[in-house]
Amino acid sequence: MLRLFPSLSSALLFLGACAGTPARSSAPLFVDTLHRSCVGVPQISASGARLHNGFLDRELQRLTLGPGAWYESAPVDAGGSFDQLLMSWNVRVPRDAGLLLEVAVQDRGPWSPWLHLADWGNIEQARPTTREYGHGRVQVDILHLEESMQRARYRMRAFGVQAGDPVVVHRTTLVFTSTRALERRFARQVPAHPAAVQLSVPPLSQRDAPADLSARICSPTCVAMALAHAGHPVSPTEVARLVFDRENNIYGNWVRAVQGAFELGAPGVLVRISSWDAVEHFLGQGLPLIVSVKVRPGELTGAPYDDTPGHLLMITGLDGDGGVLVNDPAASSAAGVRRTYGLDELERVWMARGGVAYVIGR
């Protein structure tokens, strides 16, 4: 069984991190003491892992899946109880092919059924799959559980792949969270004094998009800013077309956002963050953070909205004096995108309400 790293104040996780095996290629993942993570190329040698019609290229650090292929991970020990599971991936899927990502969880009894968490490309050949069972359900892009679990495993199934043009899996990421631990952490005040750091990220406003999109594409606009920062400029509307989640009729599916960025030239991961040390760490690596916030009236001073049930904005820096530098795509024009929000307020509307972030660019 694969196990996660123990809690550390700061570290980078490498290929095979679940198994503790370092490699040359790294993902820029800060080890958060609240949200436990596992990232790397899927391990086929771990006890319990299974692979059909595919192979792991250890030199290139990639898993390839041919026609009719599937991969099933070994059980991953979460290192504690969790009731939310978030995953992301960086995969190359050939034109007209598709890849389906499913997860199963376990406490002490039997495993749950396989649950449809995400997909990319054409999966019309797949039999209908479920997103819920008696103890939980996938809500758009995250698995919410009614009972705490201890372990998870995942599988990927390829469809429509032609010989000589395989699916290529570069990275998978799992993040485990206990909402009880999250509530305890933010029920108490933890002093934060991060150092000043600032990245120069081109500002983009979602309001510049066509009228039928402008109110809906905060996530694609943030991804476009991250891509520009990483040297792959594209328009927010191009990102929106690629990442659109037809099943849920939204442009803000977190898993699709990270995979879309990868397809457009920049790898990335989904993370969950509970400390400003982690924010400082990522910014110090030259990586802005696209963060998911929920704002009630009056909670975010200086925002171009009074409240929102869900919005994506980008953290680009810290001013060292309690201010967080952001690019907020909801501004009416690019000139108003760069803003400064209070650290304590942003902690409340982001970290305390999940701490989800896209890290795009490495």
Secondary structure as the mmCIF struct_conf table of DSSP 4:
data_model
#
loop_
_struct_conf.conf_type_id
_struct_conf.id
_struct_conf.beg_label_comp_id
_struct_conf.beg_label_asym_id
_struct_conf.beg_label_seq_id
_struct_conf.end_label_comp_id
_struct_conf.end_label_asym_id
_struct_conf.end_label_seq_id
STRN STRN1 LEU A 2 ARG A 3
HELX_LH_PP_P HELX_LH_PP_P1 LEU A 4 SER A 7
BEND BEND1 SER A 9 SER A 10
STRN STRN2 LEU A 12 PHE A 14
TURN_TY1_P TURN_TY1_P1 LEU A 15 GLY A 16
HELX_RH_3T_P HELX_RH_3T_P1 ALA A 17 ALA A 19
TURN_TY1_P TURN_TY1_P2 GLY A 20 GLY A 20
BEND BEND2 ARG A 24 ARG A 24
STRN STRN3 SER A 26 PHE A 30
BEND BEND3 THR A 33 HIS A 35
STRN STRN4 ARG A 36 GLY A 40
BEND BEND4 VAL A 41 VAL A 41
HELX_LH_PP_P HELX_LH_PP_P2 PRO A 42 GLN A 43
BEND BEND5 ILE A 44 ALA A 46
TURN_TY1_P TURN_TY1_P3 SER A 47 GLY A 48
STRN STRN5 ARG A 50 ASP A 57
TURN_TY1_P TURN_TY1_P4 ARG A 58 GLN A 61
STRN STRN6 ARG A 62 GLU A 72
HELX_LH_PP_P HELX_LH_PP_P3 SER A 73 PRO A 75
STRN STRN7 VAL A 76 ARG A 92
TURN_TY1_P TURN_TY1_P5 ARG A 95 ASP A 96
STRN STRN8 GLY A 98 GLN A 106
BEND BEND6 ASP A 107 GLY A 109
HELX_LH_PP_P HELX_LH_PP_P4 PRO A 110 TRP A 114
STRN STRN9 LEU A 115 GLY A 121
TURN_TY1_P TURN_TY1_P6 GLU A 124 GLN A 125
BEND BEND7 ALA A 126 ALA A 126
HELX_LH_PP_P HELX_LH_PP_P5 ARG A 127 PRO A 128
BEND BEND8 ARG A 131 ARG A 131
STRN STRN10 GLU A 132 TYR A 133
TURN_TY1_P TURN_TY1_P7 GLY A 134 HIS A 135
STRN STRN11 GLY A 136 GLN A 139
TURN_TY1_P TURN_TY1_P8 VAL A 140 ASP A 141
STRN STRN12 ILE A 142 PHE A 159
BEND BEND9 GLY A 160 GLY A 160
HELX_LH_PP_P HELX_LH_PP_P6 VAL A 161 VAL A 161
STRN STRN13 GLN A 162 GLN A 162
TURN_TY1_P TURN_TY1_P9 ALA A 163 GLY A 164
STRN STRN14 ASP A 165 ASP A 165
STRN STRN15 VAL A 167 THR A 177
HELX_RH_AL_P HELX_RH_AL_P1 THR A 179 ALA A 187
BEND BEND10 ARG A 188 ARG A 188
HELX_LH_PP_P HELX_LH_PP_P7 PRO A 194 ALA A 196
STRN STRN16 VAL A 197 GLN A 198
HELX_RH_3T_P HELX_RH_3T_P2 GLN A 206 ASP A 208
BEND BEND11 ALA A 209 ALA A 209
TURN_TY1_P TURN_TY1_P10 ALA A 211 ARG A 216
HELX_RH_AL_P HELX_RH_AL_P2 CYS A 218 HIS A 229
TURN_TY1_P TURN_TY1_P11 ALA A 230 GLY A 231
HELX_RH_AL_P HELX_RH_AL_P3 PRO A 236 VAL A 243
STRN STRN17 ASP A 245 ASP A 245
TURN_TY1_P TURN_TY1_P12 ARG A 246 ASN A 249
STRN STRN18 ILE A 250 ILE A 250
BEND BEND12 TYR A 251 TYR A 251
HELX_RH_AL_P HELX_RH_AL_P4 TRP A 254 GLU A 263
TURN_TY1_P TURN_TY1_P13 LEU A 264 GLY A 265
STRN STRN19 GLY A 268 ARG A 272
HELX_RH_AL_P HELX_RH_AL_P5 TRP A 276 GLY A 284
TURN_TY1_P TURN_TY1_P14 GLN A 285 GLY A 286
STRN STRN20 LEU A 289 VAL A 295
TURN_TY1_P TURN_TY1_P15 PRO A 297 GLY A 298
BEND BEND13 GLU A 299 LEU A 300
TURN_TY1_P TURN_TY1_P16 THR A 301 GLY A 302
BEND BEND14 PRO A 304 ASP A 306
STRN STRN21 THR A 308 LEU A 318
BEND BEND15 GLY A 320 GLY A 322
STRN STRN22 GLY A 323 ASN A 327
TURN_TY1_P TURN_TY1_P17 PRO A 329 ALA A 330
BEND BEND16 ALA A 331 SER A 333
HELX_RH_3T_P HELX_RH_3T_P3 ALA A 334 GLY A 336
STRN STRN23 ARG A 338 GLY A 342
HELX_RH_AL_P HELX_RH_AL_P6 LEU A 343 VAL A 349
TURN_TY1_P TURN_TY1_P18 TRP A 350 TRP A 350
HELX_RH_3T_P HELX_RH_3T_P4 MET A 351 ARG A 353
TURN_TY1_P TURN_TY1_P19 GLY A 354 GLY A 354
STRN STRN24 VAL A 356 ILE A 360
#
